[in-house]
Amino acid sequence: MSVMPAPARGLLGDTAARDYSEKLRRFNAFAAPELREAIASLGLEPGMRVLDAGCGTGEALAWLGDEVGAMGTVVGMDLALAHVVAASHAGDALQADLSAPPFMGEAFDAIWSVNVVNHLRSPLDGIRTLAGLLRPGGRMALGQSSFLPDMCFAWDARLERVVNEAVRAYYRDKYAVDERGLSAVRANVGLLREAGFQHVTAHTFAIDRISPVDADAERYIAETLFRDSWGARLAPYLGADDYEALMDLCDPASPRFALARPDFHFLQTFTLVTGRTPV
Ligand SMILES: C[S@@+](CC[C@H](N)C(=O)[O-])C[C@H]1O[C@@H](n2cnc3c(N)ncnc32)[C@H](O)[C@@H]1O
């Protein structure tokens, strides 16, 4: 595995040196049942060659491998060295920028790419480049989980609204990404069509979790969302009372901790958009 020169930062700050492995592991453990259901819905066949473009820590490599069997091939590709190192423990993975992939044209029967194209400065260019790696009639599967501002929690609706607005303001300030840039869940149909894909389909999987949540859901919701994505980051964007109310709901030591409430219901979505290259 060779170390790449650091490319320009992606839209959401990705570089070859960036490492958010722990966050990726938590999401994949949390959403594993729905992600596996999405993979099963693709109808992959034994012997197929599949690329996981932007494979992150590689959890999907084994899931895809289960579909294509021992005669098939699954390869992961990711920009971030730390992610590739983690993915290498799960399967074959290499470090590469998907805008300059180290594969021959028509090398794959299918490409799986989850939560990746929204990180690119030009998702359309990225999709077109990946399309060139598919055989005629090959399948592109773009997955996108809903973003923080679109997630639902069964608590105070007003607090939910002001928190969502605070998250949008945070993204705007940190990444210069506005509301339009956060609409990737709905953008992938148009992008695949614009890139020349045919037979485009879309299906959204609901990820519902209610109390008592299991350990994977607790880790993802309490650590990735409550602590790392909200937490002190949102303090500048909320009134003092709202911030205090939110922190109280997010604090595992608080009697009002959201995950311990009998009415706790968290809903996130995972949208899978697929298309085929022309034959
Ligand atoms: C949100 S993560 C998703 C990872 C994985 N697909 C998953 O679902 O857990 C986005 C991934 O895309 C990778 N990435 C971003 N820009 C990339 C590029 N230009 N080429 C290849 N990978 C890229 C990041 O390093 C990161 O691992």
The ligand as an ORCA input file, in Angstrom:
! r2SCAN-3c Opt
* xyz 0 1
  C     -18.929      9.113      5.178
  S     -17.622      8.075      4.738
  C     -18.453      6.590      4.215
  C     -17.586      5.382      4.306
  C     -18.274      4.055      4.002
  N     -18.767      3.999      2.646
  C     -19.390      3.807      4.972
  O     -20.552      3.822      4.554
  O     -19.114      3.610      6.156
  C     -16.976      8.752      3.256
  C     -15.733      8.002      2.791
  O     -15.383      8.470      1.493
  C     -13.981      8.598      1.449
  N     -13.668      9.544      0.386
  C     -13.900     10.867      0.362
  N     -13.473     11.405     -0.783
  C     -12.939     10.378     -1.513
  C     -12.315     10.290     -2.786
  N     -12.133     11.371     -3.549
  N     -11.889      9.085     -3.217
  C     -12.059      7.971     -2.455
  N     -12.636      8.000     -1.229
  C     -13.080      9.188     -0.769
  C     -13.600      9.085      2.840
  O     -12.237      8.882      3.131
  C     -14.531      8.249      3.697
  O     -13.956      7.016      4.061
*
